[in-house]
Amino acid sequence: MKHPHSAIAMPARQSGFTLIELMIGVVLGMLTVLVITQVTVQAESRKRTVSMGSDAQINGSLSLFALQRDLQMAGYGAAAAPGALGCTVTGQYDASGEPFSFTLAPVVISDGVDGAPDSITVLQARKQSFSVPIPITENHTQTGNYFVVDSSLGVAVNDVMIAVPKAQSGTTQCALFNVAADTSASNTTLSASRIPHVTGSSDYAKWNQSNVFPTAGYESGSYLLNLGNMAQQTYSVDANQNLTLTARSAANGLQASFELYPQIVNLQALYGKDTGTDGVVDVYNTTAPTNSAEWGKVLTIRLVVVARSNQYEKEEVTPSAPQWDVGASVTVEGETLTDCHGSSQCIALKVDGLTDWKHYRYKVYETIVPLRNVLWNS
């Protein structure tokens, strides 16, 4: 006979995770999340590096293109008379304005101190038709208001012009003026043999200040250069690492600066000079010529632009300064050259003045621009 309680079934034993199994699962999950996070961070970092590197390529390429484009036109109109090169040009806008002066040259390089960025000033005529030297056939006094010329062909009212003396000296230099007419008199009306530069209230006539002309005036045999809508532009790198353009307006004489491209950290330029008579560049340096004969020997401008990626890298990715490869057999004066790339020579480009400069990547863009307006006129 069975026991009265023997028919009661025992409850089934329940199964599940032990504490140890749960802890192992949590650890494995955390490791998986950590690995995925690291891979994602690395991928995103690579993406930013590539993206910022592309931006640096674009900024560097466009900067070099802008410089090259202006340098190719440098000297148009201004270099039409090789003997005028190197003349000091004085100008003044409005009687109350401050006189200023500049060198009559296609390109003037201002060398940066101790490897700091250079600045490059480009002078060119913006004449839609043509620009040729115009001989002066009668003496012009300091207070005169018109030039008697051999021909005024190509000259128009509002053209900016430069008077060049027959013989330059410390007291006889070049002067900037504007073609402005007063048609109430024949001598001050633009004609085939008269180029007037009267003073008046119109914006362009305000360029005509007699004090910029030499005391002795200009004798017959001097000549005029027609710059049309004069373009005098200076390229430089500002404190915020932007390639900057500073231009003087022919309409009001004022200078205005514009930021062109960001993350440009260095700009260097060299004059390419022919020391002989064969029309071949023999030496590069930053020494400014001192007379027209020396300016006529400047055949090319060699320049380099250094663009920086905007991406900060945790590791030091640039252990040494970027290099400017100038070639194996090129003579460069005033620069420290080191052997590089086998048999070539390089100039170290200064970037160590930037904060954490080793944690950024750099790209170097360089070119040689022939001064074709100098070559054609020589």
C-alpha positions in Angstrom: 0.0 0.0 0.0 1.5 3.4 -1.2 2.2 6.2 1.2 -0.6 8.8 0.9 2.0 11.6 0.0 3.9 9.6 -2.6 1.7 10.8 -5.5 2.7 14.5 -5.1 5.2 15.4 -8.0 8.4 17.3 -7.2 8.6 20.7 -9.0 11.0 20.8 -12.0 14.4 22.3 -11.3 14.8 25.8 -12.9 18.0 26.6 -15.0 19.7 30.0 -15.8 23.0 32.1 -15.9 25.2 31.9 -13.0 26.8 35.1 -11.7 30.2 34.0 -13.2 28.6 33.5 -16.7 26.9 36.8 -16.5 30.1 38.6 -15.6 31.9 36.9 -18.5 29.2 38.0 -20.9 29.4 41.6 -19.7 33.2 41.6 -20.1 32.9 40.2 -23.6 30.3 42.8 -24.5 32.4 45.6 -23.2 35.4 44.4 -25.1 33.3 44.2 -28.3 32.1 47.7 -27.8 35.6 48.9 -27.1 37.0 47.3 -30.3 34.1 48.8 -32.4 34.6 52.2 -30.8 38.4 52.1 -31.5 37.8 51.1 -35.1 35.2 53.8 -35.6 37.5 56.5 -34.0 40.4 55.4 -36.2 38.2 55.4 -39.3 36.9 58.8 -38.5 40.4 60.1 -37.8 41.6 58.8 -41.1 38.6 60.3 -42.8 39.3 63.7 -41.3 43.0 63.5 -42.2 42.2 62.7 -45.8 39.5 65.4 -45.9 41.7 68.1 -44.4 44.6 67.0 -46.6 42.3 67.5 -49.6 41.5 71.0 -48.3 45.2 71.7 -48.0 45.8 70.5 -51.6 43.0 72.8 -52.8 44.2 75.9 -50.9 47.8 75.3 -51.9 46.9 74.8 -55.6 44.6 77.8 -55.8 47.2 80.0 -54.0 49.9 79.0 -56.5 47.5 79.5 -59.4 46.6 83.0 -58.3 50.2 84.0 -57.9 51.3 82.5 -61.1 48.5 84.1 -63.1 49.4 87.6 -61.9 53.2 87.0 -62.3 52.7 86.0 -65.9 51.2 89.5 -66.6 53.7 91.3 -64.4 55.3 94.3 -66.1 52.8 94.7 -68.9 52.9 98.4 -69.7 55.4 99.1 -66.9 58.2 97.2 -68.6 57.5 98.5 -72.1 60.6 100.8 -71.7 63.4 98.7 -70.1 65.3 101.9 -69.3 62.5 103.0 -66.9 62.8 99.9 -64.7 64.0 100.7 -61.2 62.7 104.2 -61.2 61.1 105.5 -58.0 57.5 106.4 -58.7 55.8 109.0 -56.5 52.1 109.4 -56.3 49.5 111.2 -54.2 45.7 111.0 -54.3 44.0 114.2 -53.3 45.8 117.3 -51.9 45.2 116.1 -48.4 46.5 112.6 -49.0 49.9 111.3 -48.1 52.4 110.9 -50.9 53.6 107.3 -51.4 56.3 105.8 -53.6 57.1 102.4 -55.2 59.7 100.9 -57.5 58.8 100.7 -61.2 59.4 97.0 -61.6 57.3 94.0 -62.7 57.8 92.2 -59.4 59.3 93.3 -56.1 60.1 90.7 -53.4 60.2 91.8 -49.8 62.3 89.1 -48.0 60.8 87.8 -44.7 63.1 87.9 -41.7 64.7 84.6 -40.7 62.6 82.5 -43.0 59.4 84.2 -42.3 57.0 84.5 -45.3 58.0 86.9 -48.1 55.6 89.4 -49.7 55.4 89.8 -53.5 54.3 93.0 -55.1 53.2 92.8 -58.8 52.8 95.8 -61.0 51.0 95.7 -64.3 48.9 97.7 -66.7 45.2 96.8 -67.1 44.8 98.4 -70.5 42.2 96.8 -72.7 43.8 97.9 -76.0 47.6 98.2 -75.8 50.3 100.1 -73.9 53.4 101.5 -75.5 55.8 104.2 -74.4 54.9 107.7 -75.5 57.7 110.3 -76.1 57.3 113.8 -74.7 58.3 116.4 -77.4 58.2 119.6 -75.3 59.5 120.4 -71.9 56.9 120.0 -69.1 57.2 122.2 -66.0 56.4 121.1 -62.5 53.1 123.0 -62.5 52.1 122.2 -66.1 48.7 120.5 -66.7 49.3 118.8 -70.0 52.0 116.9 -71.9 52.9 117.6 -75.5 53.6 114.2 -77.1 54.6 112.6 -80.3 51.2 110.7 -80.4 48.5 110.0 -77.9 47.4 106.8 -79.7 45.8 104.4 -77.2 45.3 107.0 -74.4 41.9 107.6 -72.9 40.5 109.8 -70.2 41.0 108.3 -66.7 44.0 106.3 -67.7 46.7 106.1 -65.0 50.1 107.0 -66.4 53.7 107.3 -65.3 56.0 110.1 -66.4 59.6 108.9 -66.8 62.5 111.4 -67.0 64.9 111.3 -69.9 67.7 110.8 -67.3 66.9 109.6 -63.8 68.6 111.2 -60.8 68.1 111.7 -57.1 66.0 114.8 -57.9 64.4 113.7 -61.1 62.3 110.6 -60.7 59.0 109.1 -62.0 55.6 110.5 -61.2 52.1 109.0 -61.2 49.3 111.0 -62.7 45.9 110.6 -64.4 44.5 111.6 -67.7 41.9 114.3 -66.9 40.7 116.9 -69.4 39.2 120.3 -69.3 37.6 120.8 -72.7 37.1 124.5 -72.2 40.7 125.0 -73.5 42.4 123.3 -76.4 45.6 122.6 -74.5 43.8 120.7 -71.8 41.7 118.7 -74.2 42.9 115.2 -75.0 44.1 115.2 -78.7 46.6 113.5 -80.9 49.4 115.6 -79.5 48.1 116.6 -76.0 47.7 114.5 -72.9 46.1 116.7 -70.2 46.2 116.0 -66.5 44.2 118.8 -64.9 43.4 118.9 -61.2 39.8 118.8 -60.3 37.1 117.5 -58.0 36.4 114.3 -59.9 37.8 111.1 -58.4 40.4 110.4 -61.1 41.5 114.1 -61.4 42.6 113.9 -57.7 45.7 111.9 -58.8 47.1 115.1 -60.4 49.2 116.8 -57.7 52.0 119.0 -59.0 54.2 118.2 -56.0 54.8 114.7 -57.2 56.6 116.0 -60.3 60.3 117.0 -60.2 61.1 120.7 -59.5 62.8 120.9 -62.9 59.9 119.1 -64.6 60.4 116.8 -67.5 62.5 117.8 -70.5 61.8 116.8 -74.1 62.9 113.2 -74.7 61.2 112.0 -71.5 58.3 109.6 -72.0 55.0 108.4 -70.6 53.9 104.8 -69.7 50.2 104.1 -69.9 49.0 101.7 -67.1 45.3 102.1 -67.9 43.5 100.9 -64.8 46.7 100.3 -62.8 47.1 97.1 -60.9 49.5 97.1 -58.0 48.9 94.1 -55.8 50.9 92.6 -52.9 50.6 89.0 -51.9 51.5 88.0 -48.3 50.7 85.7 -45.5 48.9 87.3 -42.5 49.1 86.4 -38.8 46.1 84.0 -39.2 47.8 81.9 -41.9 45.8 83.3 -44.8 47.2 84.2 -48.2 46.2 87.9 -48.4 46.0 90.2 -51.3 46.5 94.0 -50.8 45.6 96.2 -53.8 45.8 99.9 -54.4 42.6 101.3 -56.1 43.2 103.5 -59.1 39.8 105.1 -58.4 40.6 106.5 -54.9 44.2 105.7 -54.1 43.3 103.6 -51.1 44.8 100.2 -50.3 42.4 97.3 -49.3 43.3 93.8 -48.1 41.4 90.6 -48.9 41.8 87.1 -47.5 42.2 84.7 -50.4 42.9 81.2 -49.1 43.3 79.9 -45.5 46.0 77.6 -44.0 48.9 79.0 -46.0 51.8 79.1 -43.6 54.7 80.2 -45.8 55.5 82.0 -49.0 59.0 82.3 -50.4 60.2 83.8 -53.7 63.5 84.2 -55.5 64.6 86.4 -58.4 65.9 84.4 -61.3 68.8 86.4 -62.8 70.9 86.2 -65.9 74.4 87.3 -64.9 75.6 87.1 -68.5 74.1 88.0 -71.9 72.7 84.7 -73.1 69.2 85.1 -71.7 69.5 82.1 -69.4 69.0 82.2 -65.6 72.3 81.7 -63.8 71.5 82.5 -60.2 68.6 82.8 -57.8 68.5 85.2 -54.8 66.3 87.8 -53.1 68.7 90.7 -53.7 66.7 93.6 -55.2 68.2 95.2 -58.3 69.3 98.8 -58.0 69.1 100.1 -61.6 67.4 99.4 -64.9 70.2 97.3 -66.2 70.0 94.9 -63.2 66.2 94.8 -63.3 66.5 93.8 -67.0 68.5 90.8 -65.9 65.5 89.4 -63.8 64.0 86.9 -66.1 62.0 84.6 -63.8 60.4 84.4 -60.4 60.7 81.2 -58.5 58.2 80.7 -55.7 57.0 78.2 -53.2 53.8 78.0 -51.2 53.4 75.8 -48.0 49.8 74.8 -47.2 48.9 73.2 -43.8 46.2 70.7 -43.1 43.8 71.9 -40.5 43.6 68.5 -38.8 45.6 68.2 -35.6 47.2 64.8 -35.2 47.8 63.2 -31.8 51.1 61.9 -32.9 54.0 64.0 -34.3 53.5 63.5 -38.1 56.0 66.1 -39.3 59.4 65.4 -37.6 61.2 68.1 -39.6 60.5 71.2 -41.6 59.1 70.8 -45.2 61.7 71.0 -47.9 61.9 73.1 -51.1 63.7 71.1 -53.7 65.6 73.6 -56.0 67.4 71.1 -58.1 70.9 69.6 -58.3 72.9 72.2 -60.2 71.1 75.4 -59.4 73.0 78.3 -57.8 71.0 79.9 -55.0 72.6 82.7 -53.0 71.8 83.7 -49.5 70.0 80.4 -48.6 71.1 77.4 -46.6 71.1 74.4 -48.9 71.1 70.8 -47.8 71.5 67.5 -49.8 68.2 65.8 -50.4 66.4 63.3 -52.6 69.7 61.8 -53.7 71.7 64.4 -55.7 69.3 67.3 -55.3 69.5 70.4 -53.0 66.8 71.6 -50.7 65.9 74.7 -48.6 64.1 74.1 -45.3 60.9 76.0 -45.1 60.2 77.6 -41.7 57.1 76.4 -40.0 58.4 75.9 -36.5 57.0 79.3 -35.3 53.5 77.7 -35.4 52.0 76.1 -32.3 52.4 72.3 -32.2 53.7 72.5 -35.8 54.9 68.8 -35.7 51.3 67.6 -35.2 50.1 68.9 -38.6 50.7 67.8 -42.2 52.1 70.1 -44.8 52.1 70.3 -48.6 54.6 72.2 -50.7 53.8 73.7 -54.1 56.4 75.4 -56.2 56.8 76.8 -59.7 59.0 79.0 -61.9 57.3 81.9 -63.7 59.0 83.6 -66.7 58.5 87.3 -66.8 57.5 87.3 -70.4 56.9 91.1 -70.6 60.5 91.6 -69.6 61.7 88.9 -72.0 59.7 90.3 -74.9 60.9 93.9 -74.4 64.5 93.1 -73.8 
